Amino acid sequence: MTPWPNIRARLVGLMLAGVALSLCAGAPAEAFTGRLAIDVAGQKRTAIFVEPERLKRSPRTVVIVLHGASNGSGRRIQSNLGLDEFLRANGAVAVYPDALEGGWNVTGGTGPDDAAFLRALAGKLVADGVADKRKIYLMGVSTGGMLALRVGCQAPDYLAGVGALIAGLPTALAASCKPSPLAFLLMNGTANPLAPFQGGRANLAGFKEEIASAEATLAPFAAANECSDQRVAREFPDRDPTDGSRVVMERLVGCKHLVELVRVEGGGHTLPGRPARSDRGQSVGALNRDVNVSGLIASFLRQSQSQR
């Protein structure tokens, strides 16, 4: 158990606006990995924190990644996504929060106030010199992606961008979704059996409600960015013809900030280029091996910041 030196040492035991923060960690030479504990509304919340290097202290890009219900923890999605290496190359910080009891409060009804947790987490990272307040991104996978969409719909003033992977906007939230202009990334498989690309009832652990189609999920974020009706499509090479899927990226034109839809044609409830995990024994569909999802996320981050 070793506290961070200098400014990060102040994270241990601090009290600010009802939020208490503590840290324990180990630090390999090339990166600093720690576990963050934060008290929000009387509940202890935790996250994994990965800093690419310990020497440079200037605020930098932070990517908060929300796991899905079947992954159950920040540690598991950190391992499954493989994003750290890509972020390290860009000098960015990764944060992997844990849901309470493995599941997020996706629609904001009875349960933990996960939106307040994420806001408090981002606020502390800024206050303690870790995060550049203009470069905080929220990404989520599966039900974590649905929570990221809900937070994005609430016009958060602390986020530069939102990404949702193998997820769709819960229909119950669609009418009230009024995002601010921010960078936006949506990725899903057209044959996703658990979070349907064309919309319909989701069949995920912890979430069995209706979700909007990919196009309807994209629409409020495109409107907020005043995008035109035009799109530029890029079809990635079919490097593995045996995987039964292709990847097409559509970039919307004329937007205030970068807005992209990654359509995995024939893809399932899987992350391209990463090991497939079943959702409590259910079939998750085809796994695309043509691209690496973490590389796509890193590219989205770089390009969205170049537009700011």
C-alpha positions as a Markdown table, in Angstrom:
| # | Residue | x | y | z |
|---|---|---|---|---|
| 1 | Met | 0.0 | 0.0 | 0.0 |
| 2 | Thr | 1.8 | 3.1 | -1.2 |
| 3 | Pro | 0.1 | 6.5 | -1.5 |
| 4 | Trp | 0.9 | 8.7 | -4.5 |
| 5 | Pro | 3.6 | 11.4 | -4.0 |
| 6 | Asn | 3.1 | 15.1 | -4.2 |
| 7 | Ile | -0.3 | 16.2 | -5.5 |
| 8 | Arg | -1.7 | 12.7 | -5.6 |
| 9 | Ala | -0.9 | 12.2 | -1.9 |
| 10 | Arg | -3.6 | 14.7 | -1.2 |
| 11 | Leu | -6.2 | 12.2 | -2.6 |
| 12 | Val | -5.8 | 10.2 | 0.6 |
| 13 | Gly | -8.3 | 11.1 | 3.2 |
| 14 | Leu | -9.4 | 14.4 | 1.6 |
| 15 | Met | -13.0 | 15.6 | 2.2 |
| 16 | Leu | -14.5 | 17.9 | -0.3 |
| 17 | Ala | -18.3 | 18.6 | -0.9 |
| 18 | Gly | -19.2 | 15.4 | 0.8 |
| 19 | Val | -16.8 | 13.3 | -1.2 |
| 20 | Ala | -14.1 | 11.4 | 0.5 |
| 21 | Leu | -11.3 | 9.8 | -1.5 |
| 22 | Ser | -8.5 | 7.3 | -0.6 |
| 23 | Leu | -6.0 | 5.4 | -2.7 |
| 24 | Cys | -3.9 | 2.3 | -2.5 |
| 25 | Ala | -1.7 | 1.2 | -5.4 |
| 26 | Gly | 1.4 | -0.3 | -6.9 |
| 27 | Ala | 3.5 | 1.2 | -9.6 |
| 28 | Pro | 5.4 | -0.6 | -12.4 |
| 29 | Ala | 8.1 | 1.4 | -14.1 |
| 30 | Glu | 6.1 | 2.2 | -17.2 |
| 31 | Ala | 2.8 | 2.9 | -15.6 |
| 32 | Phe | 1.1 | 3.7 | -12.3 |
| 33 | Thr | -1.9 | 1.5 | -11.4 |
| 34 | Gly | -4.0 | 2.2 | -8.4 |
| 35 | Arg | -7.4 | 1.6 | -6.8 |
| 36 | Leu | -9.5 | 4.6 | -6.0 |
| 37 | Ala | -12.1 | 4.7 | -3.2 |
| 38 | Ile | -14.6 | 7.5 | -3.1 |
| 39 | Asp | -17.6 | 8.1 | -0.8 |
| 40 | Val | -20.7 | 9.4 | -2.6 |
| 41 | Ala | -23.9 | 9.9 | -0.6 |
| 42 | Gly | -22.7 | 7.6 | 2.1 |
| 43 | Gln | -21.7 | 4.8 | -0.3 |
| 44 | Lys | -18.2 | 3.6 | -0.9 |
| 45 | Arg | -17.5 | 3.6 | -4.7 |
| 46 | Thr | -14.3 | 2.2 | -6.3 |
| 47 | Ala | -12.4 | 2.4 | -9.5 |
| 48 | Ile | -9.1 | 1.2 | -11.1 |
| 49 | Phe | -6.8 | 4.0 | -12.1 |
| 50 | Val | -4.0 | 3.7 | -14.7 |
| 51 | Glu | -1.6 | 6.5 | -15.4 |
| 52 | Pro | 0.9 | 6.0 | -18.3 |
| 53 | Glu | 3.9 | 7.5 | -16.4 |
| 54 | Arg | 4.5 | 8.9 | -12.9 |
| 55 | Leu | 7.0 | 11.6 | -13.8 |
| 56 | Lys | 4.9 | 14.1 | -15.8 |
| 57 | Arg | 2.4 | 15.9 | -13.6 |
| 58 | Ser | 0.5 | 18.1 | -16.0 |
| 59 | Pro | -3.3 | 17.5 | -16.4 |
| 60 | Arg | -4.0 | 15.2 | -19.3 |
| 61 | Thr | -6.8 | 13.3 | -21.2 |
| 62 | Val | -8.8 | 11.0 | -19.0 |
| 63 | Val | -11.0 | 8.2 | -20.3 |
| 64 | Ile | -13.5 | 6.7 | -17.9 |
| 65 | Val | -14.6 | 3.2 | -19.0 |
| 66 | Leu | -17.8 | 1.6 | -17.7 |
| 67 | His | -18.0 | -2.2 | -17.7 |
| 68 | Gly | -21.0 | -4.2 | -18.6 |
| 69 | Ala | -23.1 | -6.2 | -16.2 |
| 70 | Ser | -21.6 | -9.5 | -17.1 |
| 71 | Asn | -18.1 | -8.2 | -16.7 |
| 72 | Gly | -18.9 | -7.1 | -13.2 |
| 73 | Ser | -15.9 | -4.9 | -12.4 |
| 74 | Gly | -13.5 | -2.3 | -13.6 |
| 75 | Arg | -10.7 | -4.8 | -13.3 |
| 76 | Arg | -12.4 | -7.3 | -15.7 |
| 77 | Ile | -13.2 | -4.7 | -18.4 |
| 78 | Gln | -9.7 | -3.3 | -18.1 |
| 79 | Ser | -8.3 | -6.8 | -18.9 |
| 80 | Asn | -10.9 | -7.6 | -21.6 |
| 81 | Leu | -10.7 | -4.3 | -23.4 |
| 82 | Gly | -7.0 | -4.0 | -23.6 |
| 83 | Leu | -7.1 | -0.2 | -23.9 |
| 84 | Asp | -4.2 | 0.7 | -21.6 |
| 85 | Glu | -1.5 | 0.2 | -24.1 |
| 86 | Phe | -3.2 | 2.4 | -26.7 |
| 87 | Leu | -3.8 | 5.2 | -24.1 |
| 88 | Arg | -0.3 | 5.0 | -22.8 |
| 89 | Ala | 1.0 | 5.8 | -26.3 |
| 90 | Asn | -1.1 | 9.0 | -26.2 |
| 91 | Gly | -0.2 | 9.9 | -22.6 |
| 92 | Ala | -3.8 | 9.5 | -21.5 |
| 93 | Val | -5.2 | 8.2 | -18.1 |
| 94 | Ala | -7.7 | 5.4 | -17.9 |
| 95 | Val | -10.2 | 5.0 | -15.1 |
| 96 | Tyr | -12.3 | 1.9 | -14.7 |
| 97 | Pro | -15.1 | 2.4 | -12.2 |
| 98 | Asp | -17.0 | -0.5 | -10.4 |
| 99 | Ala | -20.7 | -0.7 | -10.3 |
| 100 | Leu | -22.3 | -1.7 | -7.0 |
| 101 | Glu | -23.1 | -5.4 | -7.0 |
| 102 | Gly | -21.9 | -5.7 | -10.6 |
| 103 | Gly | -24.7 | -3.7 | -12.3 |
| 104 | Trp | -25.3 | 0.0 | -13.2 |
| 105 | Asn | -28.5 | 1.9 | -12.6 |
| 106 | Val | -29.0 | 2.4 | -16.3 |
| 107 | Thr | -32.2 | 4.4 | -16.4 |
| 108 | Gly | -31.8 | 6.4 | -13.2 |
| 109 | Gly | -34.7 | 4.9 | -11.2 |
| 110 | Thr | -34.4 | 3.4 | -7.7 |
| 111 | Gly | -30.9 | 2.5 | -6.9 |
| 112 | Pro | -27.4 | 4.0 | -6.6 |
| 113 | Asp | -26.9 | 7.5 | -8.2 |
| 114 | Asp | -24.3 | 6.4 | -10.7 |
| 115 | Ala | -24.4 | 9.7 | -12.5 |
| 116 | Ala | -23.5 | 11.5 | -9.3 |
| 117 | Phe | -20.7 | 9.0 | -8.8 |
| 118 | Leu | -19.2 | 9.7 | -12.2 |
| 119 | Arg | -19.5 | 13.5 | -11.8 |
| 120 | Ala | -17.8 | 13.3 | -8.4 |
| 121 | Leu | -15.0 | 11.1 | -9.8 |
| 122 | Ala | -14.4 | 13.5 | -12.7 |
| 123 | Gly | -14.4 | 16.5 | -10.4 |
| 124 | Lys | -11.8 | 15.0 | -8.1 |
| 125 | Leu | -9.5 | 14.1 | -11.0 |
| 126 | Val | -9.7 | 17.7 | -12.1 |
| 127 | Ala | -9.3 | 19.1 | -8.7 |
| 128 | Asp | -6.2 | 17.0 | -8.0 |
| 129 | Gly | -4.4 | 17.9 | -11.2 |
| 130 | Val | -4.9 | 14.5 | -12.9 |
| 131 | Ala | -7.4 | 15.4 | -15.6 |
| 132 | Asp | -7.6 | 18.3 | -18.1 |
| 133 | Lys | -11.2 | 19.4 | -17.6 |
| 134 | Arg | -11.5 | 19.9 | -21.3 |
| 135 | Lys | -10.5 | 16.3 | -22.1 |
| 136 | Ile | -12.6 | 13.9 | -20.0 |
| 137 | Tyr | -14.3 | 11.2 | -22.0 |
| 138 | Leu | -16.9 | 8.6 | -20.8 |
| 139 | Met | -17.0 | 5.3 | -22.6 |
| 140 | Gly | -19.2 | 2.3 | -21.8 |
| 141 | Val | -19.6 | -1.3 | -22.9 |
| 142 | Ser | -23.1 | -3.0 | -23.0 |
| 143 | Thr | -25.1 | -1.8 | -20.0 |
| 144 | Gly | -22.1 | 0.5 | -19.2 |
| 145 | Gly | -22.7 | 2.0 | -22.6 |
| 146 | Met | -26.3 | 2.6 | -21.8 |
| 147 | Leu | -25.3 | 4.5 | -18.7 |
| 148 | Ala | -22.8 | 6.5 | -20.7 |
| 149 | Leu | -25.6 | 7.4 | -23.1 |
| 150 | Arg | -27.9 | 8.5 | -20.2 |
| 151 | Val | -25.1 | 10.7 | -18.8 |
| 152 | Gly | -24.5 | 12.1 | -22.2 |
| 153 | Cys | -28.2 | 12.9 | -22.7 |
| 154 | Gln | -28.1 | 14.9 | -19.5 |
| 155 | Ala | -25.9 | 17.6 | -21.2 |
| 156 | Pro | -23.0 | 17.1 | -18.8 |
| 157 | Asp | -20.7 | 20.1 | -18.6 |
| 158 | Tyr | -17.7 | 18.1 | -17.5 |
| 159 | Leu | -17.4 | 15.7 | -20.6 |
| 160 | Ala | -15.7 | 16.3 | -23.9 |
| 161 | Gly | -17.1 | 13.1 | -25.4 |
| 162 | Val | -19.2 | 10.0 | -24.9 |
| 163 | Gly | -18.9 | 6.5 | -26.4 |
| 164 | Ala | -21.2 | 3.6 | -26.3 |
| 165 | Leu | -20.1 | 0.1 | -27.4 |
| 166 | Ile | -22.5 | -2.8 | -28.1 |
| 167 | Ala | -25.3 | -0.7 | -26.6 |
| 168 | Gly | -28.3 | 1.4 | -27.5 |
| 169 | Leu | -30.2 | 4.2 | -25.8 |
| 170 | Pro | -32.9 | 2.9 | -23.5 |
| 171 | Thr | -36.3 | 3.8 | -25.1 |
| 172 | Ala | -37.5 | 5.2 | -21.8 |
| 173 | Leu | -34.8 | 7.9 | -22.0 |
| 174 | Ala | -35.1 | 8.7 | -25.7 |
| 175 | Ala | -37.7 | 11.5 | -25.5 |
| 176 | Ser | -35.8 | 13.4 | -22.8 |
| 177 | Cys | -32.3 | 13.0 | -24.4 |
| 178 | Lys | -31.0 | 16.6 | -24.9 |
| 179 | Pro | -27.2 | 16.4 | -25.1 |
| 180 | Ser | -24.8 | 19.3 | -25.4 |
| 181 | Pro | -22.5 | 19.4 | -28.4 |
| 182 | Leu | -19.8 | 16.8 | -27.6 |
| 183 | Ala | -17.8 | 14.2 | -29.5 |
| 184 | Phe | -19.8 | 11.0 | -29.9 |
| 185 | Leu | -18.9 | 7.4 | -30.8 |
| 186 | Leu | -21.5 | 4.6 | -31.2 |
| 187 | Met | -20.5 | 1.0 | -32.1 |
| 188 | Asn | -22.7 | -2.0 | -32.4 |
| 189 | Gly | -23.1 | -5.2 | -34.4 |
| 190 | Thr | -26.0 | -5.6 | -36.8 |
| 191 | Ala | -26.6 | -9.1 | -35.6 |
| 192 | Asn | -26.3 | -8.4 | -31.9 |
| 193 | Pro | -28.7 | -10.8 | -30.1 |
| 194 | Leu | -28.6 | -9.0 | -26.8 |
| 195 | Ala | -28.6 | -5.3 | -27.6 |
| 196 | Pro | -30.3 | -5.2 | -31.1 |
| 197 | Phe | -28.9 | -2.8 | -33.7 |
| 198 | Gln | -32.3 | -2.2 | -35.1 |
| 199 | Gly | -33.8 | -1.6 | -31.6 |
| 200 | Gly | -36.1 | -3.8 | -29.6 |
| 201 | Arg | -36.0 | -5.6 | -26.3 |
| 202 | Ala | -32.5 | -6.0 | -24.8 |
| 203 | Asn | -31.7 | -9.3 | -23.2 |
| 204 | Leu | -28.8 | -8.4 | -20.9 |
| 205 | Ala | -28.0 | -9.4 | -17.4 |
| 206 | Gly | -29.6 | -6.6 | -15.3 |
| 207 | Phe | -31.4 | -4.9 | -18.3 |
| 208 | Lys | -34.4 | -6.4 | -20.2 |
| 209 | Glu | -36.1 | -3.3 | -21.4 |
| 210 | Glu | -36.5 | -1.7 | -24.9 |
| 211 | Ile | -33.7 | 0.1 | -26.5 |
| 212 | Ala | -33.7 | 2.5 | -29.5 |
| 213 | Ser | -32.1 | 1.6 | -32.8 |
| 214 | Ala | -28.5 | 2.6 | -33.6 |
| 215 | Glu | -29.8 | 5.4 | -35.8 |
| 216 | Ala | -32.3 | 6.7 | -33.2 |
| 217 | Thr | -29.5 | 6.5 | -30.6 |
| 218 | Leu | -27.2 | 8.6 | -32.8 |
| 219 | Ala | -29.9 | 11.1 | -33.7 |
| 220 | Pro | -29.9 | 13.4 | -30.6 |
| 221 | Phe | -26.1 | 13.6 | -30.5 |
| 222 | Ala | -26.0 | 14.4 | -34.3 |
| 223 | Ala | -28.6 | 17.1 | -33.8 |
| 224 | Ala | -26.8 | 18.7 | -30.8 |
| 225 | Asn | -23.7 | 18.9 | -33.0 |
| 226 | Glu | -25.7 | 20.4 | -35.9 |
| 227 | Cys | -24.4 | 17.7 | -38.3 |
| 228 | Ser | -25.6 | 17.6 | -41.9 |
| 229 | Asp | -27.3 | 14.6 | -43.5 |
| 230 | Gln | -24.1 | 13.6 | -45.2 |
| 231 | Arg | -21.8 | 10.9 | -44.1 |
| 232 | Val | -18.3 | 9.7 | -45.1 |
| 233 | Ala | -18.0 | 5.9 | -44.9 |
| 234 | Arg | -14.8 | 3.9 | -44.5 |
| 235 | Glu | -14.9 | 0.1 | -45.0 |
| 236 | Phe | -12.1 | -1.7 | -43.2 |
| 237 | Pro | -10.3 | -4.5 | -45.0 |
| 238 | Asp | -11.8 | -7.9 | -44.4 |
| 239 | Arg | -8.6 | -9.4 | -42.8 |
| 240 | Asp | -10.4 | -12.4 | -41.5 |
| 241 | Pro | -13.0 | -13.7 | -44.1 |
| 242 | Thr | -13.9 | -16.5 | -41.7 |
| 243 | Asp | -15.4 | -14.4 | -38.9 |
| 244 | Gly | -18.6 | -13.6 | -40.8 |
| 245 | Ser | -18.5 | -9.9 | -40.3 |
| 246 | Arg | -17.2 | -6.6 | -41.8 |
| 247 | Val | -16.6 | -3.2 | -40.1 |
| 248 | Val | -17.8 | 0.1 | -41.6 |
| 249 | Met | -17.2 | 3.4 | -40.0 |
| 250 | Glu | -19.5 | 6.3 | -40.8 |
| 251 | Arg | -18.4 | 9.8 | -40.0 |
| 252 | Leu | -21.0 | 12.5 | -40.0 |
| 253 | Val | -20.2 | 15.7 | -41.9 |
| 254 | Gly | -20.4 | 19.3 | -40.8 |
| 255 | Cys | -20.5 | 18.5 | -37.0 |
| 256 | Lys | -19.3 | 20.8 | -34.3 |
| 257 | His | -17.5 | 17.8 | -32.8 |
| 258 | Leu | -16.6 | 14.4 | -34.1 |
| 259 | Val | -19.6 | 12.1 | -34.5 |
| 260 | Glu | -19.0 | 8.5 | -35.6 |
| 261 | Leu | -21.0 | 5.3 | -36.1 |
| 262 | Val | -19.1 | 2.1 | -36.3 |
| 263 | Arg | -21.3 | -0.6 | -37.8 |
| 264 | Val | -20.1 | -4.2 | -37.4 |
| 265 | Glu | -22.0 | -5.9 | -40.2 |
| 266 | Gly | -22.9 | -9.4 | -39.0 |
| 267 | Gly | -21.2 | -8.7 | -35.7 |
| 268 | Gly | -22.7 | -9.8 | -32.3 |
| 269 | His | -22.5 | -8.6 | -28.7 |
| 270 | Thr | -18.7 | -8.6 | -28.9 |
| 271 | Leu | -15.9 | -6.2 | -29.1 |
| 272 | Pro | -13.9 | -6.4 | -32.3 |
| 273 | Gly | -10.5 | -7.9 | -31.9 |
| 274 | Arg | -11.0 | -8.9 | -28.3 |
| 275 | Pro | -11.9 | -12.2 | -26.7 |
| 276 | Ala | -15.7 | -12.9 | -26.7 |
| 277 | Arg | -17.4 | -13.3 | -23.3 |
| 278 | Ser | -20.8 | -15.0 | -22.9 |
| 279 | Asp | -23.5 | -13.1 | -21.1 |
| 280 | Arg | -24.5 | -15.8 | -18.5 |
| 281 | Gly | -24.3 | -18.6 | -21.0 |
| 282 | Gln | -26.2 | -16.8 | -23.8 |
| 283 | Ser | -25.0 | -16.8 | -27.4 |
| 284 | Val | -23.3 | -13.5 | -28.1 |
| 285 | Gly | -23.0 | -13.8 | -31.9 |
| 286 | Ala | -20.0 | -13.3 | -34.2 |
| 287 | Leu | -16.7 | -11.8 | -33.2 |
| 288 | Asn | -15.0 | -9.5 | -35.7 |
| 289 | Arg | -11.2 | -9.9 | -36.1 |
| 290 | Asp | -10.6 | -7.3 | -38.7 |
| 291 | Val | -10.0 | -4.4 | -36.3 |
| 292 | Asn | -9.1 | -3.8 | -32.7 |
| 293 | Val | -11.8 | -1.9 | -30.7 |
| 294 | Ser | -9.1 | -0.2 | -28.5 |
| 295 | Gly | -7.4 | 1.1 | -31.6 |
| 296 | Leu | -10.6 | 2.6 | -32.8 |
| 297 | Ile | -11.3 | 4.2 | -29.4 |
| 298 | Ala | -7.7 | 5.7 | -29.4 |
| 299 | Ser | -8.2 | 7.1 | -32.9 |
| 300 | Phe | -11.5 | 8.6 | -31.9 |
| 301 | Leu | -9.9 | 10.4 | -29.0 |
| 302 | Arg | -7.0 | 11.8 | -31.0 |
| 303 | Gln | -9.3 | 13.0 | -33.8 |
| 304 | Ser | -11.9 | 14.5 | -31.6 |
| 305 | Gln | -9.3 | 16.5 | -29.7 |
| 306 | Ser | -7.8 | 17.8 | -33.0 |
| 307 | Gln | -11.1 | 19.3 | -33.7 |
| 308 | Arg | -11.5 | 21.2 | -30.4 |
